[in-house]
């Protein structure tokens, strides 16, 4: 399944106005036609080279033969076509031989591939993120040595954070990096859950590894970041002998089965040579540069897998006939398509509101990322504040609710939905990984409430509230949207009251209680943000509906946007009111519960 071009055009051009980006010097080589051509090429490549082997890659997991990882051949063929099209360098500057695309467009392109086959798209996704980190923090020599083959797609990249004993508690990692006289480091330790950590798809793999230099500060303050190539690289960029980073085993996952997921040993049987990126003990700051980008990528991946499931369910519901209306009990009457049953329409409308809302959230975050490089200091500063605030929601909300759309897709298909004859059960399994990828939902809740709101003293939240108020004022002038704007507006003081209450608890020194219900806050606040973005989309759709000579199919698409906005605000948003009340009163039921009773 590929993303609908009509919705991509609506979000990218009608709403987010990426056409205006070509006025900036760094995008002067682009125009509307060239950007559309790249999106067309991505959608076609995703449909013809990525989607056809998604089920086969799922059914034929990576395995090890004679110490080497074996994958189905279609993965290598798809990535070769991706490489030939230049998409490994879609974000790289022109001087590196890249396409230098705006991040918003690059995210739409990446989403097209993830919708078709998230497993195969995992390899370039990780490589692009790793290359971006080397570009941001590597030395001139490191950039010259490692970036060109990554931009070309000849070398792939990973990030190696987790360890078997530590998981998400990165400060407890044990991998060590001992300095050598030649300026390199020898690493020793074990890394776990490393996606793309070993394979034969590329000439080399550039691992970005978190490790501790002996004698450094404890916890996260003592973590440094290292480039650890799978194979040694000479000064002139030639690939040499194998480095001492070894595959210890493959993890067998619920989904994303075509992406290898590895346990790696460093320095166990041979020296493992790494190269420090930047200054010692700055690894967490550097890795979060990649992590924040990855979290937006995970959000987009979750959104589009949910979108693909919704499309599959919608197509099935239009064709599958079963039953009759409750008011028609005559068995001689023909069965009707199941989309005519009210509850099937409810599930599809809920899915539409979830996946299109999730995609809008992710692309809005991508557009904020483009504003960081606008050249306008005030706009860039505001964009950074908003992006920092929204990133936990961008990662978590689609991971929860686009996954729910996949669950609903199975339900729409009924018994067929949980068979492998249809793709929706695989899509659900693929998407179920995303609430855990790049920081669990609980971690995102703690980040949002603890770091992005309380530690920031609500400044970014105030800025976001101003933008929401501006949307509400515009929506109030639309008779159809005015009641919806009023409903969304009523949530702003509730959010503010909850934050004030939590800040009061934290101010009394009880941070555990203040953050005990952070996940509930993330969930409720995420719904408010999605409701706001649905109002934004509904406003744009209303403006477009005023145009003359629109095809009826376009009018139906735009009416569908306004219908989904109404559904989400009237049906879904109110369900989070109780959760926010629990947050506001600092409810201690879970915090004070006796673990022995569970």
JOMO-V709598 format. One record per residue. RES is the residue in three letters. SS is DSSP state (alpha for helix, beta for strand, coil for the rest). OMEGA is omega in degrees with one decimal (none if undefined). D_LAST is the distance of its C-alpha to the last C-alpha in Angstrom with 2 decimals. Layout:
res/ss/omega/d_last
RES/SS/OMEGA/D_LAST
RES/SS/OMEGA/D_LAST
This chain:
res/ss/omega/d_last
UNK/coil/176.0/42.26
UNK/coil/-179.9/43.79
UNK/coil/179.3/43.30
UNK/coil/-179.0/45.74
UNK/alpha/-179.1/48.69
UNK/alpha/-179.3/49.19
UNK/alpha/176.6/45.82
UNK/alpha/178.1/46.36
UNK/alpha/179.8/49.81
UNK/alpha/-176.3/48.53
UNK/alpha/-174.7/45.88
UNK/alpha/-172.7/47.95
UNK/alpha/-175.3/51.35
UNK/alpha/-174.7/51.16
UNK/alpha/-172.4/48.15
UNK/coil/172.8/47.66
UNK/coil/177.9/51.39
UNK/alpha/177.6/51.25
UNK/alpha/-178.8/55.00
UNK/alpha/-178.2/55.56
UNK/alpha/-176.9/54.15
UNK/alpha/175.0/57.26
UNK/alpha/-179.8/59.23
UNK/coil/-175.8/57.62
UNK/alpha/-175.6/59.55
UNK/alpha/179.3/56.77
UNK/alpha/-177.9/56.67
UNK/coil/179.5/60.41
UNK/coil/-175.6/60.59
UNK/coil/167.7/58.53
UNK/coil/-177.4/59.25
UNK/alpha/-177.5/57.71
UNK/alpha/-177.6/59.32
UNK/alpha/177.8/58.22
UNK/alpha/177.4/54.60
UNK/alpha/179.4/54.60
UNK/alpha/178.5/56.22
UNK/alpha/177.7/53.47
UNK/alpha/175.8/50.80
UNK/alpha/-179.4/52.82
UNK/alpha/179.3/53.08
UNK/alpha/-179.5/49.34
UNK/alpha/179.2/48.58
UNK/alpha/178.9/51.19
UNK/alpha/178.0/50.02
UNK/alpha/-177.2/46.40
UNK/alpha/-171.2/47.53
UNK/alpha/-176.0/49.92
UNK/alpha/-178.0/48.51
UNK/alpha/-175.0/44.73
UNK/alpha/-173.9/43.59
UNK/alpha/-177.5/45.46
UNK/alpha/-178.2/43.54
UNK/alpha/-179.7/39.99
UNK/alpha/-179.4/39.11
UNK/alpha/178.5/41.00
UNK/alpha/178.1/39.25
UNK/alpha/-177.0/35.88
UNK/alpha/-177.7/37.02
UNK/coil/-174.5/38.70
UNK/coil/173.2/36.33
UNK/coil/175.9/37.82
UNK/beta/-173.6/38.55
UNK/beta/175.4/40.40
UNK/beta/-179.9/43.89
UNK/coil/175.5/45.85
UNK/coil/-179.2/43.62
UNK/beta/178.4/43.99
UNK/beta/179.4/41.64
UNK/beta/177.7/43.06
UNK/coil/175.9/42.47
UNK/coil/-172.1/44.20
UNK/alpha/-176.6/47.58
UNK/alpha/178.8/47.02
UNK/alpha/179.2/44.69
UNK/alpha/-179.7/47.51
UNK/alpha/179.4/50.01
UNK/alpha/-178.8/47.97
UNK/alpha/174.3/47.49
UNK/alpha/177.4/51.20
UNK/alpha/176.7/52.06
UNK/alpha/178.5/49.67
UNK/alpha/-178.8/51.40
UNK/alpha/179.9/54.83
UNK/coil/178.0/54.03
UNK/coil/-173.0/53.25
UNK/alpha/174.4/49.71
UNK/alpha/-178.7/48.34
UNK/alpha/-174.3/50.41
UNK/coil/179.3/49.71
UNK/coil/-177.0/48.55
UNK/coil/179.9/50.88
UNK/coil/-178.4/54.03
UNK/alpha/-177.7/57.37
UNK/alpha/175.9/58.68
UNK/alpha/-176.0/56.09
UNK/coil/-179.7/57.11
UNK/coil/-179.6/54.16
UNK/coil/178.5/54.17
UNK/coil/179.7/53.13
UNK/coil/170.1/51.25
UNK/coil/-177.2/49.48
UNK/alpha/-179.9/45.73
UNK/alpha/178.3/45.23
UNK/alpha/179.1/47.40
UNK/alpha/178.3/45.85
UNK/alpha/176.6/42.37
UNK/alpha/177.7/43.78
UNK/alpha/177.9/45.40
UNK/alpha/177.4/42.27
UNK/alpha/178.1/40.35
UNK/alpha/179.1/43.01
UNK/alpha/179.0/42.37
UNK/alpha/177.4/38.57
UNK/alpha/-178.3/38.90
UNK/alpha/-174.4/41.10
UNK/alpha/-175.8/39.28
UNK/alpha/-178.9/36.52
UNK/alpha/-179.4/36.51
UNK/alpha/179.4/40.19
UNK/alpha/179.7/40.13
UNK/alpha/-177.6/37.55
UNK/alpha/177.3/40.35
UNK/alpha/178.5/42.68
UNK/alpha/179.8/39.90
UNK/alpha/-178.8/38.78
UNK/alpha/180.0/42.43
UNK/alpha/178.8/43.46
UNK/alpha/179.1/40.65
UNK/alpha/178.8/41.53
UNK/alpha/179.3/45.21
UNK/alpha/179.4/44.59
UNK/alpha/177.1/42.92
UNK/alpha/178.6/45.85
UNK/alpha/-175.5/48.22
UNK/alpha/-170.2/46.60
UNK/alpha/-177.8/46.24
UNK/coil/175.3/48.28
UNK/coil/176.7/51.70
UNK/alpha/-179.2/54.85
UNK/alpha/179.4/55.14
UNK/alpha/178.4/51.55
UNK/alpha/-179.3/52.01
UNK/alpha/-175.6/55.31
UNK/alpha/-169.3/53.95
UNK/alpha/-173.3/50.66
UNK/alpha/-174.8/50.86
UNK/alpha/-179.8/53.79
UNK/alpha/176.4/52.33
UNK/alpha/177.5/48.92
UNK/alpha/178.6/50.65
UNK/alpha/-178.7/52.69
UNK/coil/176.9/49.68
UNK/coil/174.5/51.07
UNK/beta/177.2/48.25
UNK/beta/-178.5/44.59
UNK/beta/175.6/41.95
UNK/beta/165.9/38.29
UNK/beta/-174.3/35.97
UNK/beta/-178.7/34.14
UNK/coil/-167.2/31.33
UNK/coil/172.7/28.18
UNK/coil/-172.8/27.91
UNK/coil/-175.2/25.64
UNK/coil/-168.9/23.92
UNK/coil/-177.8/23.88
UNK/coil/-178.3/23.15
UNK/coil/179.4/23.35
UNK/coil/-169.6/23.73
UNK/alpha/-179.5/27.47
UNK/alpha/-178.2/28.52
UNK/alpha/179.6/27.26
UNK/coil/-177.8/29.59
UNK/coil/-178.8/31.92
UNK/coil/-176.5/34.74
UNK/beta/177.6/37.94
UNK/beta/-175.7/41.27
UNK/beta/-177.8/44.27
UNK/beta/178.7/47.46
UNK/coil/-176.2/50.61
UNK/coil/-178.6/54.24
UNK/coil/179.7/54.89
UNK/coil/176.5/52.30
UNK/coil/178.5/49.70
UNK/beta/171.9/46.41
UNK/beta/-176.3/44.98
UNK/beta/177.1/41.29
UNK/beta/179.7/39.02
UNK/beta/-177.7/35.37
UNK/beta/176.5/33.08
UNK/beta/-172.9/31.93
UNK/beta/176.6/29.26
UNK/beta/-176.3/28.80
UNK/beta/178.9/32.44
UNK/beta/-177.9/33.64
UNK/coil/-171.1/37.31
UNK/coil/177.3/37.26
UNK/coil/-179.9/39.80
UNK/coil/178.0/42.24
UNK/coil/-175.7/45.98
UNK/coil/-174.8/46.29
UNK/coil/-179.3/47.98
UNK/coil/-178.7/50.38
UNK/beta/175.0/47.89
UNK/beta/179.8/44.36
UNK/beta/178.9/44.00
UNK/beta/171.7/40.63
UNK/beta/-165.8/39.57
UNK/beta/171.7/37.55
UNK/beta/179.8/35.66
UNK/beta/-178.3/36.42
UNK/beta/174.2/37.11
UNK/coil/-178.9/40.62
UNK/coil/179.4/40.72
UNK/coil/180.0/41.26
UNK/coil/179.0/39.73
UNK/coil/178.9/37.31
UNK/coil/174.8/33.66
UNK/alpha/-175.5/30.87
UNK/alpha/-178.8/31.86
UNK/alpha/-179.3/35.18
UNK/alpha/-177.0/36.42
UNK/beta/176.7/35.89
UNK/beta/-176.6/39.02
UNK/beta/-175.3/39.78
UNK/beta/167.2/42.01
UNK/beta/-179.9/43.88
UNK/beta/-179.0/43.50
UNK/beta/176.6/45.62
UNK/coil/175.3/44.96
UNK/beta/-179.7/48.71
UNK/beta/-179.3/50.91
UNK/beta/179.3/53.02
UNK/coil/-177.7/56.54
UNK/coil/179.7/58.03
UNK/coil/172.7/59.75
UNK/coil/179.6/56.56
UNK/coil/179.6/57.13
UNK/beta/-178.0/54.25
UNK/beta/-176.7/54.56
UNK/beta/-179.4/52.75
UNK/beta/173.9/49.03
UNK/coil/-177.2/47.02
UNK/coil/173.1/44.54
UNK/beta/-167.0/41.48
UNK/beta/173.9/40.43
UNK/beta/177.4/38.19
UNK/beta/179.4/35.72
UNK/beta/177.0/33.99
UNK/beta/172.9/32.96
UNK/coil/-178.5/29.48
UNK/coil/-167.0/29.20
UNK/coil/173.8/27.62
UNK/coil/-179.1/26.46
UNK/coil/-176.6/29.29
UNK/coil/-170.7/32.12
UNK/coil/179.5/33.20
UNK/coil/175.5/36.75
UNK/coil/178.1/35.82
UNK/coil/176.9/35.51
UNK/beta/-158.9/32.34
UNK/beta/163.4/33.06
UNK/beta/-175.2/32.20
UNK/beta/172.9/35.22
UNK/beta/-179.7/36.62
UNK/beta/174.0/39.00
UNK/coil/-177.6/41.78
UNK/coil/-177.0/40.73
UNK/coil/178.9/44.03
UNK/coil/179.7/46.31
UNK/coil/178.3/46.55
UNK/coil/-173.6/44.48
UNK/beta/176.6/46.57
UNK/beta/-176.9/45.22
UNK/beta/-177.5/46.84
UNK/beta/173.5/45.43
UNK/coil/178.5/45.21
UNK/coil/-177.4/46.44
UNK/coil/175.0/45.82
UNK/coil/172.5/43.44
UNK/coil/177.7/39.96
UNK/coil/-172.1/40.08
UNK/alpha/-177.8/37.92
UNK/alpha/178.0/35.01
UNK/alpha/-179.5/37.47
UNK/alpha/-177.5/39.34
UNK/alpha/179.5/36.42
UNK/alpha/171.8/35.10
UNK/alpha/177.6/38.46
UNK/alpha/-176.6/37.60
UNK/alpha/-179.8/33.90
UNK/alpha/175.1/34.74
UNK/alpha/179.9/37.22
UNK/alpha/-179.5/34.74
UNK/alpha/173.1/32.15
UNK/alpha/178.5/34.83
UNK/alpha/177.1/35.63
UNK/alpha/177.7/32.07
UNK/alpha/178.6/32.08
UNK/alpha/178.6/35.40
UNK/alpha/178.6/34.33
UNK/alpha/-178.7/31.33
UNK/alpha/-173.5/33.62
UNK/alpha/173.2/36.33
UNK/alpha/174.1/34.20
UNK/alpha/179.4/32.88
UNK/alpha/179.2/36.51
UNK/alpha/177.1/37.69
UNK/alpha/176.9/35.20
UNK/alpha/179.0/36.38
UNK/alpha/179.5/39.96
UNK/alpha/179.4/39.40
UNK/alpha/179.7/37.79
UNK/alpha/179.5/40.59
UNK/alpha/-179.8/43.27
UNK/alpha/-176.7/41.79
UNK/alpha/179.2/41.45
UNK/alpha/-176.2/45.11
UNK/alpha/-175.7/46.33
UNK/coil/176.6/44.16
UNK/beta/179.4/45.59
UNK/coil/173.6/43.64
UNK/coil/-179.9/43.93
UNK/coil/178.7/45.87
UNK/coil/178.0/45.37
UNK/coil/-179.1/44.00
UNK/coil/-178.4/47.46
UNK/coil/-177.9/49.16
UNK/coil/179.6/48.58
UNK/coil/-177.4/51.82
UNK/coil/178.4/51.03
UNK/coil/178.4/54.40
UNK/coil/-179.7/53.29
UNK/coil/172.9/52.12
UNK/coil/-177.2/48.45
UNK/coil/177.3/47.55
UNK/beta/-174.0/45.65
UNK/alpha/177.0/41.96
UNK/alpha/177.8/42.17
UNK/alpha/175.6/44.05
UNK/coil/-172.6/41.01
UNK/alpha/-174.8/39.41
UNK/alpha/174.0/35.79
UNK/alpha/176.3/36.79
UNK/alpha/177.7/38.60
UNK/alpha/-178.9/35.54
UNK/alpha/180.0/33.44
UNK/alpha/178.9/36.33
UNK/alpha/176.5/36.95
UNK/alpha/179.1/33.33
UNK/alpha/179.2/33.51
UNK/alpha/-179.8/36.84
UNK/alpha/-179.0/35.59
UNK/alpha/-171.6/32.64
UNK/alpha/177.7/34.60
UNK/alpha/174.5/37.80
UNK/alpha/179.3/35.97
UNK/alpha/179.4/34.03
UNK/alpha/177.0/37.30
UNK/alpha/178.5/39.04
UNK/alpha/-176.9/36.48
UNK/alpha/-179.8/36.90
UNK/alpha/174.4/40.67
UNK/alpha/176.9/40.85
UNK/alpha/177.1/39.08
UNK/alpha/178.7/41.57
UNK/alpha/174.2/44.40
UNK/alpha/178.1/43.23
UNK/alpha/176.2/43.37
UNK/alpha/179.1/46.97
UNK/alpha/177.0/47.70
UNK/coil/-176.4/46.87
UNK/coil/-175.7/50.14
UNK/coil/-173.7/52.21
UNK/coil/177.3/54.55
UNK/coil/-173.8/53.84
UNK/alpha/-178.9/52.16
UNK/alpha/179.4/50.82
UNK/alpha/-180.0/49.47
UNK/alpha/179.8/47.91
UNK/alpha/177.9/46.25
UNK/alpha/179.8/44.80
UNK/alpha/179.8/43.65
UNK/alpha/179.2/41.84
UNK/alpha/-179.8/40.02
UNK/alpha/-179.2/38.97
UNK/alpha/176.8/38.02
UNK/alpha/-178.7/35.86
UNK/alpha/-171.6/34.06
UNK/alpha/-174.7/33.67
UNK/alpha/176.7/32.80
UNK/alpha/178.5/28.98
UNK/alpha/179.3/29.33
UNK/alpha/179.0/31.78
UNK/alpha/-168.3/29.37
UNK/alpha/-171.5/26.18
UNK/alpha/176.7/27.49
UNK/alpha/-179.7/29.46
UNK/alpha/178.7/26.70
UNK/alpha/-166.8/24.44
UNK/alpha/169.2/27.12
UNK/alpha/172.5/29.74
UNK/alpha/176.8/27.05
UNK/alpha/176.0/26.38
UNK/alpha/174.9/30.15
UNK/alpha/176.5/30.00
UNK/alpha/178.1/27.46
UNK/alpha/177.9/29.87
UNK/alpha/176.1/32.73
UNK/alpha/-179.2/31.24
UNK/alpha/178.7/30.86
UNK/alpha/-179.9/34.47
UNK/alpha/179.7/35.74
UNK/alpha/-178.6/33.88
UNK/alpha/177.9/34.06
UNK/alpha/-174.1/36.26
UNK/alpha/-178.9/33.60
UNK/alpha/171.9/31.39
UNK/coil/179.3/34.42
UNK/coil/174.1/36.00
UNK/coil/-179.3/39.24
UNK/coil/-171.4/38.08
UNK/coil/-167.8/36.70
UNK/alpha/178.3/33.85
UNK/alpha/176.3/31.16
UNK/alpha/178.8/32.28
UNK/alpha/177.4/32.26
UNK/alpha/-179.6/28.66
UNK/alpha/177.0/27.73
UNK/alpha/-173.8/29.88
UNK/alpha/-178.6/28.41
UNK/coil/177.6/24.76
UNK/coil/-170.5/25.46
UNK/coil/173.2/26.61
UNK/coil/179.5/23.35
UNK/coil/179.5/22.92
UNK/coil/171.4/26.63
UNK/coil/177.2/28.05
UNK/coil/-176.7/24.96
UNK/coil/179.0/21.71
UNK/alpha/179.4/21.27
UNK/alpha/178.4/19.19
UNK/alpha/178.8/22.11
UNK/alpha/178.0/24.56
UNK/alpha/177.7/22.91
UNK/alpha/179.0/23.09
UNK/alpha/-177.7/26.62
UNK/alpha/-173.1/27.75
UNK/alpha/-175.5/26.62
UNK/alpha/-174.2/26.93
UNK/alpha/-171.0/30.00
UNK/alpha/-180.0/31.83
UNK/alpha/-176.9/31.69
UNK/alpha/-178.6/30.96
UNK/coil/179.2/32.84
UNK/coil/-178.0/35.56
UNK/coil/172.3/35.79
UNK/coil/-176.7/35.69
UNK/alpha/179.1/39.05
UNK/alpha/177.6/38.13
UNK/alpha/177.1/36.20
UNK/alpha/178.2/39.42
UNK/alpha/177.3/41.44
UNK/alpha/179.3/39.26
UNK/alpha/177.2/39.47
UNK/alpha/179.4/43.25
UNK/alpha/177.5/43.33
UNK/alpha/179.2/41.22
UNK/alpha/178.1/43.60
UNK/alpha/176.9/46.55
UNK/alpha/-179.2/45.18
UNK/alpha/179.0/44.55
UNK/alpha/178.6/48.15
UNK/alpha/-179.6/49.51
UNK/alpha/-179.6/47.36
UNK/alpha/179.5/48.54
UNK/coil/179.1/52.06
UNK/coil/-174.8/51.00
UNK/alpha/-178.9/51.00
UNK/alpha/-176.1/48.44
UNK/alpha/-176.2/46.04
UNK/alpha/178.2/46.60
UNK/alpha/178.8/43.99
UNK/alpha/177.8/41.41
UNK/alpha/179.3/42.36
UNK/alpha/179.6/41.89
UNK/alpha/179.3/38.34
UNK/alpha/-179.2/37.44
UNK/alpha/-179.5/39.25
UNK/alpha/-178.9/37.18
UNK/alpha/-175.7/34.12
UNK/alpha/176.5/35.82
UNK/alpha/178.0/35.74
UNK/alpha/176.0/32.11
UNK/alpha/-179.2/31.23
UNK/alpha/179.5/33.47
UNK/alpha/179.0/31.94
UNK/alpha/179.6/28.40
UNK/alpha/179.5/29.69
UNK/alpha/179.8/31.61
UNK/alpha/179.1/28.65
UNK/alpha/178.0/26.51
UNK/alpha/177.9/29.59
UNK/alpha/178.4/29.91
UNK/alpha/178.9/26.42
UNK/alpha/-179.8/27.19
UNK/alpha/177.4/30.60
UNK/coil/176.7/29.19
UNK/coil/-178.3/27.64
UNK/coil/-177.7/23.99
UNK/alpha/178.4/23.65
UNK/alpha/179.5/19.87
UNK/alpha/-178.5/19.67
UNK/alpha/-175.7/22.55
UNK/alpha/-177.1/20.95
UNK/coil/-177.5/17.31
UNK/coil/-176.8/18.27
UNK/alpha/179.5/20.85
UNK/alpha/176.9/19.72
UNK/alpha/178.5/20.24
UNK/alpha/177.6/23.62
UNK/alpha/-177.8/24.55
UNK/alpha/-177.5/23.94
UNK/alpha/-179.5/25.95
UNK/alpha/176.3/28.65
UNK/alpha/177.5/28.99
UNK/alpha/178.6/29.80
UNK/alpha/179.2/32.42
UNK/alpha/179.6/34.00
UNK/alpha/177.4/34.16
UNK/alpha/176.3/35.68
UNK/alpha/-178.3/38.26
UNK/alpha/173.6/39.15
UNK/alpha/174.1/39.55
UNK/alpha/176.7/42.01
UNK/alpha/-179.2/43.79
UNK/alpha/-179.6/44.14
UNK/alpha/177.6/45.25
UNK/alpha/179.0/47.92
UNK/alpha/179.1/49.28
UNK/alpha/178.4/49.30
UNK/alpha/177.3/51.22
UNK/alpha/179.4/53.75
UNK/alpha/-179.2/54.28
UNK/alpha/177.3/54.75
UNK/coil/179.7/57.74
UNK/coil/178.2/59.52
UNK/coil/171.2/62.38
UNK/coil/174.5/62.80
UNK/coil/173.7/59.18
UNK/coil/-178.2/58.56
UNK/alpha/178.3/56.64
UNK/alpha/177.6/53.91
UNK/alpha/177.4/53.41
UNK/alpha/178.3/53.36
UNK/alpha/178.1/50.67
UNK/alpha/-178.6/48.58
UNK/alpha/175.5/48.98
UNK/alpha/177.7/48.29
UNK/alpha/175.9/45.09
UNK/alpha/-177.8/44.01
UNK/alpha/175.5/44.58
UNK/alpha/-179.7/42.84
UNK/alpha/177.1/39.69
UNK/alpha/179.5/39.84
UNK/alpha/-179.7/40.08
UNK/alpha/-174.5/37.23
UNK/alpha/-175.5/34.79
UNK/alpha/-177.2/35.76
UNK/alpha/-173.7/35.91
UNK/alpha/-171.7/33.00
UNK/alpha/-177.4/30.42
UNK/alpha/-177.8/30.83
UNK/alpha/-176.6/30.13
UNK/alpha/-176.9/26.64
UNK/alpha/-175.8/25.46
UNK/alpha/-178.5/26.70
UNK/alpha/178.7/23.50
UNK/alpha/-179.2/21.66
UNK/alpha/175.9/24.57
UNK/alpha/177.5/24.43
UNK/alpha/178.1/20.87
UNK/alpha/-174.7/22.27
UNK/alpha/-179.3/25.38
UNK/coil/178.6/23.85
UNK/coil/-175.4/21.52
UNK/coil/-173.8/18.48
UNK/coil/-175.1/15.98
UNK/alpha/-177.5/13.02
UNK/alpha/-177.7/10.91
UNK/alpha/-175.5/12.78
UNK/alpha/-177.5/12.36
UNK/coil/179.9/8.74
UNK/coil/-177.4/7.46
UNK/alpha/-179.5/5.53
UNK/alpha/179.9/5.54
UNK/alpha/-176.4/3.78
UNK/coil/none/0.00
